[in-house]
């Protein structure tokens, strides 16, 4: 039993796993922040494009 506990305390694989989890969480957080920023910036643009399309007419002008 002492040998198992000693081996567990010596093992660094758990620390490496925690590092990877933290790095992955940071990357996901940065990605979500980037998507939110782009989404907020394009909302107004898509609304203006929609309004321009709504008032435009298709086909030749009527006489």
DODOZA-758435 format. One record per atom (N, C-alpha, C, O): residue number from 1; atom name; residue in three letters; x, y, z. Coordinates in nm, 2 decimals, always signed. Example, Ala and Ser with C-alpha at 12.3 -4.5 7.8 and 13.67 -1.06 7.14 Angstrom:
+-----+-------+---------+--------+--------+--------+
! num ! atomo ! residuo !     xx !     yy !     zz !
+-----+-------+---------+--------+--------+--------+
!   1 !     N !     ALA !  +1.32 !  -0.57 !  +0.78 !
!   1 !    CA !     ALA !  +1.23 !  -0.45 !  +0.78 !
!   1 !     C !     ALA !  +1.32 !  -0.33 !  +0.78 !
!   1 !     O !     ALA !  +1.42 !  -0.33 !  +0.85 !
!   2 !     N !     SER !  +1.28 !  -0.22 !  +0.71 !
!   2 !    CA !     SER !  +1.37 !  -0.11 !  +0.71 !
!   2 !     C !     SER !  +1.29 !  +0.00 !  +0.79 !
!   2 !     O !     SER !  +1.34 !  +0.11 !  +0.80 !
+-----+-------+---------+--------+--------+--------+
//
This chain:
+-----+-------+---------+--------+--------+--------+
! num ! atomo ! residuo !     xx !     yy !     zz !
+-----+-------+---------+--------+--------+--------+
!   1 !     N !     UNK !  +0.08 !  -0.12 !  +0.00 !
!   1 !    CA !     UNK !  +0.00 !  +0.00 !  +0.00 !
!   1 !     C !     UNK !  +0.09 !  +0.13 !  +0.00 !
!   1 !     O !     UNK !  +0.05 !  +0.22 !  -0.07 !
!   2 !     N !     UNK !  +0.20 !  +0.12 !  +0.08 !
!   2 !    CA !     UNK !  +0.29 !  +0.24 !  +0.08 !
!   2 !     C !     UNK !  +0.35 !  +0.26 !  -0.06 !
!   2 !     O !     UNK !  +0.37 !  +0.37 !  -0.10 !
!   3 !     N !     UNK !  +0.38 !  +0.15 !  -0.13 !
!   3 !    CA !     UNK !  +0.44 !  +0.16 !  -0.26 !
!   3 !     C !     UNK !  +0.34 !  +0.23 !  -0.36 !
!   3 !     O !     UNK !  +0.38 !  +0.31 !  -0.44 !
!   4 !     N !     UNK !  +0.22 !  +0.19 !  -0.35 !
!   4 !    CA !     UNK !  +0.12 !  +0.25 !  -0.44 !
!   4 !     C !     UNK !  +0.10 !  +0.40 !  -0.41 !
!   4 !     O !     UNK !  +0.10 !  +0.48 !  -0.50 !
!   5 !     N !     UNK !  +0.10 !  +0.44 !  -0.29 !
!   5 !    CA !     UNK !  +0.09 !  +0.58 !  -0.25 !
!   5 !     C !     UNK !  +0.21 !  +0.66 !  -0.29 !
!   5 !     O !     UNK !  +0.20 !  +0.77 !  -0.34 !
!   6 !     N !     UNK !  +0.33 !  +0.60 !  -0.27 !
!   6 !    CA !     UNK !  +0.45 !  +0.67 !  -0.31 !
!   6 !     C !     UNK !  +0.46 !  +0.69 !  -0.46 !
!   6 !     O !     UNK !  +0.49 !  +0.79 !  -0.51 !
!   7 !     N !     UNK !  +0.42 !  +0.58 !  -0.54 !
!   7 !    CA !     UNK !  +0.41 !  +0.59 !  -0.69 !
!   7 !     C !     UNK !  +0.31 !  +0.70 !  -0.73 !
!   7 !     O !     UNK !  +0.34 !  +0.77 !  -0.83 !
!   8 !     N !     UNK !  +0.20 !  +0.71 !  -0.66 !
!   8 !    CA !     UNK !  +0.10 !  +0.80 !  -0.70 !
!   8 !     C !     UNK !  +0.15 !  +0.95 !  -0.68 !
!   8 !     O !     UNK !  +0.13 !  +1.03 !  -0.76 !
!   9 !     N !     UNK !  +0.21 !  +0.97 !  -0.56 !
!   9 !    CA !     UNK !  +0.27 !  +1.10 !  -0.53 !
!   9 !     C !     UNK !  +0.38 !  +1.14 !  -0.62 !
!   9 !     O !     UNK !  +0.40 !  +1.26 !  -0.65 !
!  10 !     N !     UNK !  +0.46 !  +1.05 !  -0.67 !
!  10 !    CA !     UNK !  +0.57 !  +1.08 !  -0.76 !
!  10 !     C !     UNK !  +0.52 !  +1.10 !  -0.91 !
!  10 !     O !     UNK !  +0.59 !  +1.18 !  -0.98 !
!  11 !     N !     UNK !  +0.41 !  +1.05 !  -0.94 !
!  11 !    CA !     UNK !  +0.36 !  +1.06 !  -1.08 !
!  11 !     C !     UNK !  +0.33 !  +1.20 !  -1.11 !
!  11 !     O !     UNK !  +0.26 !  +1.27 !  -1.03 !
!  12 !     N !     UNK !  +0.37 !  +1.25 !  -1.23 !
!  12 !    CA !     UNK !  +0.34 !  +1.38 !  -1.27 !
!  12 !     C !     UNK !  +0.24 !  +1.39 !  -1.38 !
!  12 !     O !     UNK !  +0.21 !  +1.49 !  -1.44 !
!  13 !     N !     UNK !  +0.18 !  +1.28 !  -1.42 !
!  13 !    CA !     UNK !  +0.08 !  +1.27 !  -1.53 !
!  13 !     C !     UNK !  -0.04 !  +1.35 !  -1.49 !
!  13 !     O !     UNK !  -0.11 !  +1.41 !  -1.58 !
!  14 !     N !     UNK !  -0.08 !  +1.35 !  -1.37 !
!  14 !    CA !     UNK !  -0.20 !  +1.43 !  -1.33 !
!  14 !     C !     UNK !  -0.18 !  +1.58 !  -1.34 !
!  14 !     O !     UNK !  -0.27 !  +1.65 !  -1.38 !
!  15 !     N !     UNK !  -0.06 !  +1.63 !  -1.31 !
!  15 !    CA !     UNK !  -0.02 !  +1.77 !  -1.33 !
!  15 !     C !     UNK !  -0.03 !  +1.81 !  -1.48 !
!  15 !     O !     UNK !  -0.07 !  +1.92 !  -1.51 !
!  16 !     N !     UNK !  +0.02 !  +1.72 !  -1.56 !
!  16 !    CA !     UNK !  +0.02 !  +1.75 !  -1.71 !
!  16 !     C !     UNK !  -0.12 !  +1.75 !  -1.76 !
!  16 !     O !     UNK !  -0.15 !  +1.84 !  -1.84 !
!  17 !     N !     UNK !  -0.21 !  +1.67 !  -1.71 !
!  17 !    CA !     UNK !  -0.35 !  +1.67 !  -1.75 !
!  17 !     C !     UNK !  -0.41 !  +1.80 !  -1.71 !
!  17 !     O !     UNK !  -0.49 !  +1.86 !  -1.79 !
!  18 !     N !     UNK !  -0.38 !  +1.85 !  -1.59 !
!  18 !    CA !     UNK !  -0.44 !  +1.98 !  -1.55 !
!  18 !     C !     UNK !  -0.39 !  +2.09 !  -1.64 !
!  18 !     O !     UNK !  -0.47 !  +2.18 !  -1.67 !
!  19 !     N !     UNK !  -0.27 !  +2.09 !  -1.68 !
!  19 !    CA !     UNK !  -0.21 !  +2.19 !  -1.77 !
!  19 !     C !     UNK !  -0.29 !  +2.19 !  -1.90 !
!  19 !     O !     UNK !  -0.33 !  +2.30 !  -1.95 !
!  20 !     N !     UNK !  -0.31 !  +2.07 !  -1.95 !
!  20 !    CA !     UNK !  -0.38 !  +2.06 !  -2.08 !
!  20 !     C !     UNK !  -0.53 !  +2.11 !  -2.07 !
!  20 !     O !     UNK !  -0.58 !  +2.17 !  -2.16 !
!  21 !     N !     UNK !  -0.59 !  +2.08 !  -1.96 !
!  21 !    CA !     UNK !  -0.73 !  +2.12 !  -1.93 !
!  21 !     C !     UNK !  -0.73 !  +2.27 !  -1.93 !
!  21 !     O !     UNK !  -0.82 !  +2.34 !  -1.98 !
!  22 !     N !     UNK !  -0.64 !  +2.33 !  -1.86 !
!  22 !    CA !     UNK !  -0.64 !  +2.48 !  -1.85 !
!  22 !     C !     UNK !  -0.61 !  +2.54 !  -1.98 !
!  22 !     O !     UNK !  -0.67 !  +2.64 !  -2.02 !
!  23 !     N !     UNK !  -0.51 !  +2.49 !  -2.06 !
!  23 !    CA !     UNK !  -0.49 !  +2.54 !  -2.19 !
!  23 !     C !     UNK !  -0.61 !  +2.53 !  -2.28 !
!  23 !     O !     UNK !  -0.64 !  +2.62 !  -2.36 !
!  24 !     N !     UNK !  -0.67 !  +2.42 !  -2.28 !
!  24 !    CA !     UNK !  -0.79 !  +2.40 !  -2.36 !
!  24 !     C !     UNK !  -0.90 !  +2.49 !  -2.33 !
!  24 !     O !     UNK !  -0.97 !  +2.55 !  -2.41 !
!  25 !     N !     UNK !  -0.92 !  +2.51 !  -2.20 !
!  25 !    CA !     UNK !  -1.03 !  +2.61 !  -2.15 !
!  25 !     C !     UNK !  -0.99 !  +2.75 !  -2.20 !
!  25 !     O !     UNK !  -1.08 !  +2.83 !  -2.24 !
!  26 !     N !     UNK !  -0.87 !  +2.79 !  -2.19 !
!  26 !    CA !     UNK !  -0.83 !  +2.92 !  -2.23 !
!  26 !     C !     UNK !  -0.85 !  +2.94 !  -2.38 !
!  26 !     O !     UNK !  -0.90 !  +3.04 !  -2.43 !
!  27 !     N !     UNK !  -0.82 !  +2.84 !  -2.46 !
!  27 !    CA !     UNK !  -0.84 !  +2.85 !  -2.61 !
!  27 !     C !     UNK !  -0.98 !  +2.86 !  -2.64 !
!  27 !     O !     UNK !  -1.02 !  +2.94 !  -2.73 !
!  28 !     N !     UNK !  -1.07 !  +2.78 !  -2.57 !
!  28 !    CA !     UNK !  -1.21 !  +2.78 !  -2.60 !
!  28 !     C !     UNK !  -1.27 !  +2.92 !  -2.56 !
!  28 !     O !     UNK !  -1.35 !  +2.98 !  -2.63 !
!  29 !     N !     UNK !  -1.22 !  +2.97 !  -2.44 !
!  29 !    CA !     UNK !  -1.27 !  +3.10 !  -2.40 !
!  29 !     C !     UNK !  -1.23 !  +3.21 !  -2.50 !
!  29 !     O !     UNK !  -1.31 !  +3.30 !  -2.53 !
!  30 !     N !     UNK !  -1.11 !  +3.21 !  -2.55 !
!  30 !    CA !     UNK !  -1.07 !  +3.31 !  -2.65 !
!  30 !     C !     UNK !  -1.15 !  +3.30 !  -2.78 !
!  30 !     O !     UNK !  -1.18 !  +3.40 !  -2.84 !
!  31 !     N !     UNK !  -1.18 !  +3.17 !  -2.82 !
!  31 !    CA !     UNK !  -1.26 !  +3.15 !  -2.94 !
!  31 !     C !     UNK !  -1.40 !  +3.21 !  -2.92 !
!  31 !     O !     UNK !  -1.45 !  +3.27 !  -3.01 !
!  32 !     N !     UNK !  -1.46 !  +3.18 !  -2.81 !
!  32 !    CA !     UNK !  -1.59 !  +3.23 !  -2.78 !
!  32 !     C !     UNK !  -1.59 !  +3.39 !  -2.78 !
!  32 !     O !     UNK !  -1.69 !  +3.45 !  -2.83 !
!  33 !     N !     UNK !  -1.49 !  +3.45 !  -2.72 !
!  33 !    CA !     UNK !  -1.48 !  +3.59 !  -2.72 !
!  33 !     C !     UNK !  -1.47 !  +3.65 !  -2.86 !
!  33 !     O !     UNK !  -1.53 !  +3.75 !  -2.89 !
!  34 !     N !     UNK !  -1.39 !  +3.58 !  -2.94 !
!  34 !    CA !     UNK !  -1.38 !  +3.63 !  -3.08 !
!  34 !     C !     UNK !  -1.51 !  +3.62 !  -3.16 !
!  34 !     O !     UNK !  -1.55 !  +3.71 !  -3.23 !
!  35 !     N !     UNK !  -1.58 !  +3.51 !  -3.14 !
!  35 !    CA !     UNK !  -1.71 !  +3.49 !  -3.21 !
!  35 !     C !     UNK !  -1.81 !  +3.59 !  -3.16 !
!  35 !     O !     UNK !  -1.88 !  +3.64 !  -3.24 !
!  36 !     N !     UNK !  -1.81 !  +3.62 !  -3.03 !
!  36 !    CA !     UNK !  -1.91 !  +3.72 !  -2.98 !
!  36 !     C !     UNK !  -1.88 !  +3.86 !  -3.03 !
!  36 !     O !     UNK !  -1.97 !  +3.93 !  -3.06 !
!  37 !     N !     UNK !  -1.75 !  +3.89 !  -3.05 !
!  37 !    CA !     UNK !  -1.71 !  +4.02 !  -3.10 !
!  37 !     C !     UNK !  -1.75 !  +4.03 !  -3.25 !
!  37 !     O !     UNK !  -1.80 !  +4.14 !  -3.29 !
!  38 !     N !     UNK !  -1.73 !  +3.93 !  -3.33 !
!  38 !    CA !     UNK !  -1.76 !  +3.93 !  -3.47 !
!  38 !     C !     UNK !  -1.92 !  +3.94 !  -3.48 !
!  38 !     O !     UNK !  -1.97 !  +4.01 !  -3.57 !
!  39 !     N !     UNK !  -1.99 !  +3.86 !  -3.40 !
!  39 !    CA !     UNK !  -2.13 !  +3.86 !  -3.40 !
!  39 !     C !     UNK !  -2.19 !  +4.00 !  -3.38 !
!  39 !     O !     UNK !  -2.28 !  +4.05 !  -3.45 !
!  40 !     N !     UNK !  -2.14 !  +4.07 !  -3.27 !
!  40 !    CA !     UNK !  -2.19 !  +4.20 !  -3.24 !
!  40 !     C !     UNK !  -2.16 !  +4.30 !  -3.35 !
!  40 !     O !     UNK !  -2.24 !  +4.39 !  -3.37 !
!  41 !     N !     UNK !  -2.04 !  +4.29 !  -3.41 !
!  41 !    CA !     UNK !  -2.00 !  +4.38 !  -3.52 !
!  41 !     C !     UNK !  -2.09 !  +4.36 !  -3.64 !
!  41 !     O !     UNK !  -2.11 !  +4.46 !  -3.71 !
!  42 !     N !     UNK !  -2.13 !  +4.24 !  -3.67 !
!  42 !    CA !     UNK !  -2.20 !  +4.22 !  -3.80 !
!  42 !     C !     UNK !  -2.35 !  +4.23 !  -3.79 !
!  42 !     O !     UNK !  -2.42 !  +4.23 !  -3.89 !
!  43 !     N !     UNK !  -2.40 !  +4.24 !  -3.67 !
!  43 !    CA !     UNK !  -2.55 !  +4.25 !  -3.65 !
!  43 !     C !     UNK !  -2.60 !  +4.38 !  -3.72 !
!  43 !     O !     UNK !  -2.69 !  +4.37 !  -3.79 !
!  44 !     N !     UNK !  -2.53 !  +4.49 !  -3.70 !
!  44 !    CA !     UNK !  -2.58 !  +4.62 !  -3.76 !
!  44 !     C !     UNK !  -2.56 !  +4.61 !  -3.91 !
!  44 !     O !     UNK !  -2.65 !  +4.66 !  -3.98 !
!  45 !     N !     UNK !  -2.45 !  +4.55 !  -3.96 !
!  45 !    CA !     UNK !  -2.43 !  +4.55 !  -4.10 !
!  45 !     C !     UNK !  -2.54 !  +4.46 !  -4.17 !
!  45 !     O !     UNK !  -2.59 !  +4.50 !  -4.27 !
!  46 !     N !     UNK !  -2.57 !  +4.35 !  -4.11 !
!  46 !    CA !     UNK !  -2.67 !  +4.26 !  -4.17 !
!  46 !     C !     UNK !  -2.81 !  +4.33 !  -4.17 !
!  46 !     O !     UNK !  -2.89 !  +4.31 !  -4.26 !
!  47 !     N !     UNK !  -2.84 !  +4.41 !  -4.07 !
!  47 !    CA !     UNK !  -2.96 !  +4.48 !  -4.07 !
!  47 !     C !     UNK !  -2.97 !  +4.59 !  -4.18 !
!  47 !     O !     UNK !  -3.07 !  +4.61 !  -4.24 !
!  48 !     N !     UNK !  -2.86 !  +4.66 !  -4.20 !
!  48 !    CA !     UNK !  -2.86 !  +4.76 !  -4.31 !
!  48 !     C !     UNK !  -2.87 !  +4.70 !  -4.44 !
!  48 !     O !     UNK !  -2.94 !  +4.75 !  -4.53 !
!  49 !     N !     UNK !  -2.80 !  +4.58 !  -4.46 !
!  49 !    CA !     UNK !  -2.81 !  +4.51 !  -4.59 !
!  49 !     C !     UNK !  -2.96 !  +4.46 !  -4.61 !
!  49 !     O !     UNK !  -3.01 !  +4.48 !  -4.72 !
!  50 !     N !     UNK !  -3.02 !  +4.41 !  -4.51 !
!  50 !    CA !     UNK !  -3.16 !  +4.37 !  -4.52 !
!  50 !     C !     UNK !  -3.25 !  +4.48 !  -4.56 !
!  50 !     O !     UNK !  -3.34 !  +4.46 !  -4.64 !
!  51 !     N !     UNK !  -3.23 !  +4.60 !  -4.49 !
!  51 !    CA !     UNK !  -3.32 !  +4.71 !  -4.53 !
!  51 !     C !     UNK !  -3.30 !  +4.76 !  -4.67 !
!  51 !     O !     UNK !  -3.39 !  +4.79 !  -4.74 !
!  52 !     N !     UNK !  -3.17 !  +4.75 !  -4.72 !
!  52 !    CA !     UNK !  -3.14 !  +4.79 !  -4.86 !
!  52 !     C !     UNK !  -3.21 !  +4.70 !  -4.95 !
!  52 !     O !     UNK !  -3.26 !  +4.74 !  -5.06 !
!  53 !     N !     UNK !  -3.20 !  +4.57 !  -4.92 !
!  53 !    CA !     UNK !  -3.26 !  +4.47 !  -5.01 !
!  53 !     C !     UNK !  -3.42 !  +4.49 !  -5.01 !
!  53 !     O !     UNK !  -3.48 !  +4.47 !  -5.11 !
!  54 !     N !     UNK !  -3.47 !  +4.52 !  -4.90 !
!  54 !    CA !     UNK !  -3.62 !  +4.53 !  -4.88 !
!  54 !     C !     UNK !  -3.67 !  +4.64 !  -4.97 !
!  54 !     O !     UNK !  -3.78 !  +4.63 !  -5.02 !
!  55 !     N !     UNK !  -3.60 !  +4.75 !  -4.98 !
!  55 !    CA !     UNK !  -3.66 !  +4.87 !  -5.05 !
!  55 !     C !     UNK !  -3.62 !  +4.86 !  -5.20 !
!  55 !     O !     UNK !  -3.67 !  +4.95 !  -5.28 !
!  56 !     N !     UNK !  -3.53 !  +4.77 !  -5.24 !
!  56 !    CA !     UNK !  -3.49 !  +4.76 !  -5.38 !
!  56 !     C !     UNK !  -3.60 !  +4.69 !  -5.46 !
!  56 !     O !     UNK !  -3.67 !  +4.60 !  -5.41 !
!  57 !     N !     UNK !  -3.60 !  +4.71 !  -5.59 !
!  57 !    CA !     UNK !  -3.69 !  +4.65 !  -5.68 !
!  57 !     C !     UNK !  -3.61 !  +4.56 !  -5.78 !
!  57 !     O !     UNK !  -3.50 !  +4.60 !  -5.81 !
!  58 !     N !     UNK !  -3.67 !  +4.46 !  -5.83 !
!  58 !    CA !     UNK !  -3.61 !  +4.38 !  -5.93 !
!  58 !     C !     UNK !  -3.67 !  +4.39 !  -6.07 !
!  58 !     O !     UNK !  -3.79 !  +4.42 !  -6.07 !
!  59 !     N !     UNK !  -3.60 !  +4.38 !  -6.17 !
!  59 !    CA !     UNK !  -3.65 !  +4.39 !  -6.30 !
!  59 !     C !     UNK !  -3.63 !  +4.52 !  -6.36 !
!  59 !     O !     UNK !  -3.58 !  +4.62 !  -6.30 !
!  60 !     N !     UNK !  -3.68 !  +4.54 !  -6.49 !
!  60 !    CA !     UNK !  -3.66 !  +4.67 !  -6.55 !
!  60 !     C !     UNK !  -3.76 !  +4.77 !  -6.49 !
!  60 !     O !     UNK !  -3.86 !  +4.73 !  -6.44 !
!  61 !     N !     UNK !  -3.72 !  +4.90 !  -6.49 !
!  61 !    CA !     UNK !  -3.81 !  +5.00 !  -6.44 !
!  61 !     C !     UNK !  -3.94 !  +5.01 !  -6.52 !
!  61 !     O !     UNK !  -3.94 !  +5.00 !  -6.64 !
!  62 !     N !     UNK !  -4.05 !  +5.02 !  -6.45 !
!  62 !    CA !     UNK !  -4.18 !  +5.03 !  -6.51 !
!  62 !     C !     UNK !  -4.20 !  +5.17 !  -6.57 !
!  62 !     O !     UNK !  -4.17 !  +5.27 !  -6.50 !
!  63 !     N !     UNK !  -4.27 !  +5.18 !  -6.68 !
!  63 !    CA !     UNK !  -4.29 !  +5.31 !  -6.75 !
!  63 !     C !     UNK !  -4.43 !  +5.35 !  -6.72 !
!  63 !     O !     UNK !  -4.47 !  +5.46 !  -6.77 !
+-----+-------+---------+--------+--------+--------+
//
